[in-house]
């Protein structure tokens, strides 16, 4: 009897060992499959294996997108929280599904990954300005809060970031729009909003929204927002811009709606010289309207 029990125990041990070995092989195969799938999709850098974190909004509905671009010198003038960077172009703040009454946020729980093929472009056109906020922190926040709420239009992380990059570089490039209107960086020459409105209208055929800061009594345009329809095919007028009535003698790092009755400044970066000549001279004839080749979409995944 004891011999039979010992033999039976050895048999059970063999069976259990076999199942553990088989399960281990299957688990490793699954990991290899998922890894190869991510690499094939172009997501060759997993920058943060942690899931998105944030409280989901009650409403998930949106009617359009707000595309926000920011000017580093104006955002970071006298702001000790900022990194010392040399940025002389309009960069991306975010592409946000939006509506007039609410903005959806943190809609879909998921892990975050930076698409490796466009990581360098993102560092150039979508940088974080702040000391305690790495680029990957910034990108994760923007995607988890906003990008995860528009997967019906931009199904993948790559789609979301790539679309915003192409908007900034090509369709809705503010650098070309402002330069063609003679609006260039200067710490001494203010501009009026009628000129800025005309620059945007001439280039994009719509009105825009403006966000400002106040530093040393100067009104600084920190951000320009464009409204894009839900299907991302065209832009629309920014209808619900509210003008600020807070005294601009109060210095603040916060963005508020600009007071269009007052002039504004577009400060130069540390690498830019004060424009002695017209800004138009900075654009070579025949090049102001040229666009960078558009990065293709999901076929690069």
SESEGU-525717 format. One line per 2 residues: their letters; for each residue x, y, z of N, C-alpha, C. Coordinates in steps of 0.05 Angstrom, whole numbers. Example, Ala and Ser with C-alpha at 12.3 -4.5 7.8 and 13.67 -1.06 7.14 Angstrom:
<pts>
AS	264/-114/156/246/-90/156/264/-66/156 | 257/-45/142/273/-21/143/258/1/157 .
</pts>
This chain:
<pts>
XX	17/-24/0/0/0/0/17/25/0 | 38/25/17/56/48/19/70/53/-8 .
XX	77/30/-21/91/33/-47/73/45/-68 | 47/36/-67/27/47/-86/24/77/-81 .
XX	21/85/-56/18/113/-49/42/130/-58 | 65/119/-53/90/134/-61/91/138/-92 .
XX	83/116/-106/83/117/-135/62/137/-145 | 39/137/-132/17/156/-139/26/185/-134 .
XX	40/189/-111/49/216/-105/70/226/-125 | 87/208/-133/107/215/-154/93/222/-180 .
XX	72/207/-186/56/212/-211/43/240/-210 | 31/246/-187/18/272/-184/39/295/-186 .
XX	62/291/-173/83/311/-175/92/315/-203 | 94/293/-218/101/295/-246/81/311/-263 .
XX	55/305/-257/34/319/-272/34/349/-265 | 36/356/-239/37/384/-231/60/398/-244 .
XX	83/385/-243/108/397/-254/104/402/-284 | 92/383/-298/87/386/-326/69/410/-332 .
XX	47/413/-316/28/435/-320/42/462/-315 | 59/463/-294/73/488/-288/92/495/-311 .
XX	106/475/-321/125/479/-343/109/489/-368 | 87/477/-374/70/484/-397/60/513/-394 .
XX	50/519/-370/39/546/-365/60/567/-368 | 85/561/-358/107/580/-361/113/585/-390 .
XX	114/564/-406/119/567/-435/98/584/-448 | 73/579/-441/51/594/-453/52/624/-445 .
XX	59/629/-420/61/657/-411/84/672/-425 | 106/658/-427/129/671/-442/122/676/-471 .
XX	108/657/-483/100/661/-511/81/685/-514 | 63/688/-495/45/711/-496/60/737/-493 .
XX	79/738/-474/95/762/-471/111/769/-496 | 123/749/-508/138/754/-533/120/763/-555 .
XX	96/752/-557/77/760/-577/69/789/-574 | 62/797/-549/54/824/-544/77/844/-550 .
XX	101/836/-542/124/853/-546/129/857/-576 | 128/835/-591/133/838/-620/111/853/-633 .
XX	86/851/-623/64/867/-635/68/896/-631 | 77/904/-606/83/932/-601/105/943/-618 .
XX	126/927/-622/148/936/-638/139/939/-667 | 123/920/-677/114/921/-704/96/946/-708 .
XX	82/954/-686/64/977/-688/78/1003/-687 | 104/1003/-682/119/1028/-681/121/1038/-652 .
XX	107/1026/-633/110/1035/-605/134/1022/-592 | 158/1029/-603/182/1014/-595/194/1026/-569 .
XX	181/1045/-557/190/1055/-531/166/1056/-512 | 167/1040/-492/146/1041/-471/157/1059/-449 .
XX	149/1083/-449/161/1103/-431/150/1101/-403 | 126/1090/-400/114/1089/-373/95/1066/-372 .
XX	103/1044/-359/86/1021/-358/62/1024/-339 | 61/1046/-325/39/1050/-306/14/1059/-320 .
XX	-10/1052/-309/-35/1060/-322/-40/1089/-319 | -58/1099/-336/-68/1127/-333/-81/1130/-306 .
XX	-78/1153/-294/-90/1159/-269/-106/1185/-270 | -130/1185/-261/-146/1209/-261/-175/1202/-257 .
XX	-191/1221/-247/-219/1216/-242/-235/1220/-268 | -249/1200/-278/-264/1204/-303/-286/1224/-300 .
XX	-290/1240/-320/-312/1260/-320/-338/1245/-323 | -359/1259/-313/-386/1247/-315/-395/1246/-344 .
XX	-388/1266/-359/-396/1268/-387/-373/1260/-406 | -379/1243/-425/-358/1235/-444/-363/1248/-472 .
XX	-385/1262/-475/-393/1274/-500/-375/1298/-507 | -369/1301/-533/-355/1325/-542/-365/1332/-570 .
XX	-363/1358/-577/-373/1368/-603/-351/1377/-622 | -328/1383/-612/-306/1393/-629/-280/1389/-613 .
XX	-258/1397/-626/-232/1397/-613/-221/1425/-609 | -208/1430/-587/-192/1454/-583/-163/1447/-587 .
XX	-150/1461/-606/-122/1456/-611/-106/1480/-600 | -91/1476/-579/-77/1498/-565/-47/1497/-570 .
XX	-37/1520/-579/-8/1523/-583/2/1546/-566 | 27/1543/-555/37/1562/-536/64/1573/-544 .
XX	70/1598/-534/95/1612/-540/112/1612/-515 | 134/1597/-516/150/1592/-492/160/1618/-478 .
XX	171/1638/-492/180/1662/-478/158/1676/-462 | 134/1676/-472/112/1689/-458/102/1672/-435 .
XX	102/1646/-438/93/1628/-417/112/1629/-393 | 138/1632/-400/159/1628/-379/173/1653/-370 .
XX	165/1676/-381/177/1702/-371/172/1705/-341 | 194/1708/-326/193/1712/-297/179/1689/-283 .
XX	180/1665/-294/167/1642/-282/189/1623/-273 | 194/1622/-247/215/1605/-236/211/1575/-239 .
XX	186/1568/-245/180/1539/-249/190/1529/-276 | 197/1547/-294/204/1539/-321/233/1530/-324 .
XX	238/1512/-343/265/1505/-351/276/1528/-368 | 303/1529/-369/316/1548/-387/319/1535/-414 .
XX	301/1543/-432/301/1531/-459/305/1552/-480 | 313/1544/-504/316/1562/-526/296/1554/-547 .
XX	271/1563/-545/250/1556/-563/239/1581/-577 | 240/1581/-603/231/1605/-618/209/1598/-638 .
XX	192/1580/-630/169/1574/-647/145/1567/-629 | 121/1568/-641/97/1560/-627/97/1529/-625 .
XX	94/1519/-600/94/1491/-595/66/1482/-585 | 62/1456/-583/36/1445/-576/32/1445/-546 .
XX	9/1454/-538/0/1449/-511/-18/1425/-510 | -38/1424/-528/-55/1400/-528/-75/1401/-550 .
XX	-87/1377/-555/-109/1373/-573/-132/1361/-556 | -153/1377/-551/-172/1369/-531/-200/1366/-542 .
XX	-212/1342/-539/-241/1340/-545/-256/1358/-526 | -276/1373/-537/-287/1395/-521/-316/1400/-529 .
XX	-330/1415/-513/-357/1425/-519/-361/1451/-503 | -382/1465/-509/-387/1491/-496/-393/1488/-466 .
XX	-405/1466/-458/-413/1464/-430/-395/1447/-413 | -378/1430/-425/-361/1413/-409/-339/1401/-427 .
XX	-318/1391/-414/-296/1378/-428/-292/1350/-416 | -294/1329/-433/-290/1302/-422/-261/1299/-413 .
XX	-257/1281/-393/-230/1277/-383/-227/1249/-372 | -203/1237/-376/-196/1211/-365/-218/1190/-371 .
XX	-225/1188/-396/-248/1171/-403/-243/1141/-403 | -219/1133/-412/-214/1104/-415/-189/1095/-400 .
XX	-192/1079/-380/-168/1069/-366/-150/1052/-385 | -124/1058/-386/-106/1044/-402/-77/1050/-395 .
XX	-59/1034/-404/-31/1041/-400/-22/1061/-421 | 0/1075/-415/9/1096/-433/36/1088/-445 .
XX	40/1093/-471/65/1087/-484/71/1109/-504 | 95/1118/-506/103/1138/-526/110/1124/-552 .
XX	98/1131/-574/105/1119/-600/134/1126/-607 | 152/1106/-608/180/1112/-612/187/1126/-638 .
XX	171/1121/-659/178/1133/-685/175/1164/-686 | 158/1174/-668/154/1203/-669/163/1216/-642 .
XX	178/1202/-626/186/1212/-600/204/1237/-604 | 223/1236/-623/240/1259/-627/225/1284/-637 .
XX	205/1279/-654/188/1301/-663/172/1313/-640 | 162/1296/-623/147/1305/-600/164/1322/-582 .
XX	189/1314/-578/207/1330/-561/212/1358/-573 | 211/1360/-599/216/1385/-613/191/1403/-614 .
XX	168/1391/-620/144/1407/-625/124/1406/-601 | 129/1389/-581/111/1386/-559/126/1384/-533 .
XX	144/1402/-527/161/1400/-503/147/1409/-478 | 155/1399/-455/147/1409/-429/165/1433/-422 .
XX	153/1454/-411/168/1478/-404/177/1477/-375 | 167/1459/-359/170/1461/-330/191/1443/-318 .
XX	204/1452/-297/226/1438/-285/218/1410/-274 | 196/1409/-261/188/1383/-248/169/1367/-266 .
XX	170/1372/-292/151/1359/-310/167/1350/-335 | 175/1325/-335/189/1314/-358/171/1313/-382 .
XX	183/1312/-406/166/1310/-430/147/1286/-428 | 157/1263/-419/139/1240/-417/117/1244/-397 .
XX	121/1259/-376/100/1265/-357/78/1282/-371 | 88/1302/-386/69/1320/-400/53/1305/-420 .
XX	66/1288/-436/52/1273/-457/32/1254/-445 | 41/1241/-423/22/1221/-411/-3/1236/-400 .
XX	1/1259/-388/-22/1273/-377/-41/1282/-400 | -29/1293/-421/-46/1302/-443/-61/1279/-456 .
XX	-48/1256/-460/-62/1234/-472/-83/1222/-453 | -75/1217/-428/-93/1204/-410/-118/1221/-404 .
XX	-114/1248/-402/-137/1265/-396/-153/1270/-421 | -140/1275/-444/-155/1283/-468/-155/1262/-490 .
XX	-132/1251/-497/-131/1232/-519/-148/1207/-515 | -150/1198/-490/-166/1175/-485/-196/1180/-487 .
XX	-204/1205/-491/-232/1212/-494/-240/1216/-523 | -222/1212/-542/-229/1216/-570/-220/1192/-587 .
XX	-221/1168/-576/-212/1145/-591/-231/1137/-614 | -255/1149/-614/-273/1145/-636/-262/1158/-661 .
XX	-247/1180/-658/-235/1194/-681/-205/1188/-684 | -191/1184/-662/-163/1178/-662/-158/1153/-645 .
XX	-160/1130/-658/-162/1104/-643/-137/1097/-626 | -113/1106/-635/-89/1097/-621/-74/1121/-610 .
XX	-55/1115/-592/-38/1136/-581/-23/1150/-603 | -13/1134/-622/2/1144/-645/-15/1164/-661 .
XX	-40/1156/-667/-58/1173/-682/-62/1200/-669 | -65/1200/-642/-70/1224/-628/-46/1243/-630 .
XX	-23/1234/-623/1/1251/-623/9/1259/-651 | 7/1241/-670/14/1247/-697/-4/1268/-710 .
XX	-29/1267/-704/-48/1286/-715/-41/1314/-704 | -36/1317/-679/-29/1343/-667/-3/1353/-679 .
XX	17/1336/-683/42/1344/-695/38/1355/-722 | 22/1342/-738/17/1352/-766/1/1378/-766 .
XX	-17/1381/-747/-31/1407/-745/-11/1430/-739 | 7/1425/-720/26/1446/-712/46/1452/-735 .
XX	56/1432/-748/76/1436/-769/64/1446/-795 | 40/1438/-801/29/1443/-828/3/1459/-828 .
XX	-20/1445/-825/-45/1459/-829/-49/1484/-812 | -42/1483/-787/-48/1505/-769/-22/1516/-757 .
XX	-2/1521/-774/24/1531/-766/22/1561/-760 | 25/1568/-735/22/1597/-727/47/1613/-734 .
XX	70/1601/-735/94/1616/-741/91/1629/-768 | 82/1614/-788/79/1626/-815/57/1647/-816 .
XX	35/1641/-801/13/1660/-801/21/1687/-790 | 35/1687/-768/43/1712/-755/65/1727/-770 .
XX	85/1711/-780/107/1724/-796/96/1738/-821 | 77/1725/-834/67/1737/-859/52/1763/-853 .
XX	43/1767/-828/29/1792/-820/48/1812/-808 | 74/1805/-806/93/1824/-794/93/1824/-764 .
XX	83/1802/-752/83/1800/-723/107/1782/-715 | 127/1794/-702/150/1779/-694/158/1785/-666 .
XX	176/1769/-654/184/1772/-626/198/1799/-621 | 189/1813/-600/202/1838/-592/194/1843/-563 .
XX	213/1852/-547/207/1859/-519/199/1889/-517 | 201/1904/-539/196/1932/-538/173/1941/-555 .
XX	166/1925/-575/145/1933/-594/119/1918/-588 | 98/1932/-579/73/1918/-574/56/1917/-600 .
XX	37/1899/-600/19/1896/-623/-10/1898/-613 | -28/1904/-631/-56/1904/-623/-70/1879/-633 .
XX	-93/1873/-621/-106/1848/-628/-120/1849/-655 | -125/1872/-665/-136/1874/-692/-117/1862/-712 .
XX	-91/1867/-708/-71/1856/-726/-69/1826/-723 | -70/1816/-698/-69/1787/-693/-93/1773/-705 .
XX	-117/1785/-700/-141/1774/-712/-139/1772/-742 | -129/1793/-754/-126/1793/-784/-107/1771/-793 .
XX	-85/1768/-778/-65/1748/-786/-77/1720/-785 | -93/1714/-764/-106/1688/-762/-127/1685/-783 .
XX	-143/1706/-788/-165/1705/-807/-154/1701/-835 | -133/1716/-842/-121/1714/-869/-110/1686/-874 .
XX	-99/1674/-854/-86/1648/-858/-106/1625/-857 | -124/1626/-837/-141/1603/-831/-170/1607/-836 .
XX	-178/1632/-842/-206/1639/-849/-224/1636/-825 | -214/1637/-800/-230/1635/-776/-219/1654/-755 .
XX	-235/1657/-733/-225/1671/-709/-212/1651/-690 | -196/1661/-672/-182/1644/-652/-188/1654/-624 .
XX	-181/1637/-605/-182/1645/-576/-154/1650/-566 | -151/1670/-548/-125/1678/-538/-124/1676/-508 .
XX	-102/1666/-497/-97/1664/-469/-72/1681/-462 | -74/1697/-442/-52/1716/-435/-42/1713/-407 .
XX	-18/1723/-402/-7/1728/-375/0/1757/-373 | 3/1766/-348/11/1793/-343/38/1793/-328 .
XX	58/1806/-339/84/1808/-327/94/1837/-329 | 100/1850/-307/110/1877/-308/91/1897/-322 .
XX	65/1892/-320/46/1909/-333/42/1904/-363 | 58/1885/-374/55/1877/-402/36/1854/-405 .
XX	19/1855/-425/1/1832/-431/16/1814/-451 | 20/1789/-443/35/1770/-460/16/1749/-470 .
XX	14/1746/-496/-2/1724/-508/13/1698/-504 | 4/1681/-486/18/1656/-480/8/1633/-497 .
XX	-18/1635/-505/-30/1612/-519/-50/1622/-540 | -51/1608/-563/-71/1613/-583/-86/1587/-588 .
XX	-113/1588/-587/-129/1564/-590/-146/1566/-615 | -146/1544/-630/-163/1541/-653/-184/1519/-648 .
XX	-207/1523/-660/-228/1503/-657/-230/1486/-682 | -228/1460/-679/-229/1441/-702/-254/1424/-699 .
XX	-267/1419/-721/-292/1403/-719/-287/1375/-710 | -307/1361/-701/-304/1335/-688/-290/1314/-706 .
XX	-294/1317/-732/-282/1298/-751/-254/1306/-760 | -245/1328/-749/-217/1338/-754/-212/1344/-783 .
XX	-233/1353/-797/-230/1359/-826/-228/1389/-832 | -237/1406/-814/-235/1435/-818/-237/1450/-791 .
XX	-229/1475/-791/-231/1491/-767/-255/1510/-768 | -264/1519/-745/-288/1536/-742/-281/1561/-726 .
XX	-298/1580/-726/-294/1604/-710/-295/1598/-681 | -277/1611/-666/-276/1608/-637/-296/1628/-625 .
XX	-321/1619/-621/-343/1637/-616/-346/1646/-587 | -338/1629/-568/-345/1636/-540/-321/1647/-524 .
XX	-303/1662/-538/-281/1675/-524/-291/1697/-506 | -284/1695/-480/-291/1716/-461/-267/1734/-455 .
XX	-271/1760/-458/-249/1778/-453/-245/1782/-423 | -220/1783/-415/-213/1786/-387/-216/1815/-377 .
XX	-224/1818/-352/-227/1845/-341/-210/1848/-315 | -192/1829/-310/-174/1831/-287/-152/1851/-293 .
XX	-146/1869/-275/-125/1889/-280/-98/1876/-287 | -86/1883/-309/-61/1870/-318/-37/1882/-304 .
XX	-41/1898/-284/-19/1907/-267/-11/1884/-248 | -29/1864/-245/-24/1842/-227/-8/1821/-242 .
XX	17/1816/-233/33/1795/-246/21/1768/-239 | 22/1750/-258/11/1723/-253/22/1703/-272 .
XX	27/1678/-263/35/1657/-281/11/1643/-294 | -13/1650/-284/-37/1637/-294/-45/1648/-321 .
XX	-58/1631/-337/-69/1640/-363/-97/1651/-358 | -104/1673/-370/-131/1683/-370/-138/1693/-398 .
XX	-163/1695/-404/-171/1705/-430/-160/1734/-434 | -149/1739/-457/-136/1765/-461/-156/1788/-462 .
XX	-146/1811/-454/-162/1836/-456/-155/1848/-483 | -172/1846/-502/-166/1855/-529/-167/1885/-532 .
XX	-174/1899/-511/-173/1928/-512/-144/1938/-508 | -127/1921/-497/-100/1928/-490/-80/1916/-511 .
XX	-57/1928/-515/-38/1915/-533/-25/1891/-520 | -11/1875/-537/2/1851/-526/31/1850/-536 .
XX	47/1834/-523/75/1830/-531/80/1801/-538 | 98/1797/-557/108/1770/-564/138/1771/-559 .
XX	146/1762/-535/174/1765/-527/192/1747/-543 | 217/1755/-547/237/1737/-560/248/1717/-541 .
XX	257/1694/-552/271/1674/-536/300/1683/-532 | 315/1670/-516/343/1677/-511/360/1675/-535 .
XX	351/1659/-555/367/1655/-579/360/1674/-602 | 339/1691/-597/330/1709/-618/340/1737/-613 .
XX	347/1750/-635/355/1778/-633/330/1796/-635 | 332/1820/-623/310/1839/-626/308/1846/-656 .
XX	284/1845/-667/280/1849/-695/285/1879/-703 | 307/1884/-715/312/1911/-724/299/1916/-751 .
XX	297/1895/-767/284/1896/-793/256/1884/-791 | 241/1888/-812/215/1876/-813/216/1846/-810 .
XX	197/1835/-797/196/1806/-794/193/1792/-821 | 182/1807/-840/178/1796/-867/206/1788/-879 .
XX	226/1803/-871/253/1798/-882/264/1771/-873 | 253/1760/-851/263/1735/-841/253/1711/-857 .
XX	233/1715/-874/222/1694/-890/232/1697/-918 | 245/1676/-928/256/1677/-956/232/1677/-975 .
XX	235/1693/-997/214/1693/-1017/208/1665/-1027 | 182/1659/-1028/175/1633/-1039/175/1610/-1019 .
XX	183/1616/-994/184/1594/-974/164/1597/-952 | 151/1620/-949/134/1624/-926/110/1606/-926 .
XX	102/1597/-950/78/1580/-950/85/1550/-952 | 110/1543/-952/117/1515/-954/111/1500/-929 .
XX	102/1476/-932/96/1459/-909/115/1435/-908 | 120/1425/-884/136/1401/-881/120/1378/-890 .
XX	133/1357/-901/118/1333/-909/103/1322/-886 | 78/1315/-891/61/1304/-869/70/1276/-862 .
XX	72/1271/-836/78/1244/-827/53/1227/-831 | 56/1204/-843/32/1188/-849/20/1177/-824 .
XX	-4/1168/-826/-19/1160/-803/-16/1131/-795 | -38/1117/-792/-37/1090/-779/-21/1070/-795 .
XX	-15/1075/-821/0/1056/-836/29/1055/-827 | 37/1074/-809/64/1073/-798/65/1058/-771 .
X	42/1050/-762/42/1036/-736/58/1010/-737 .
</pts>
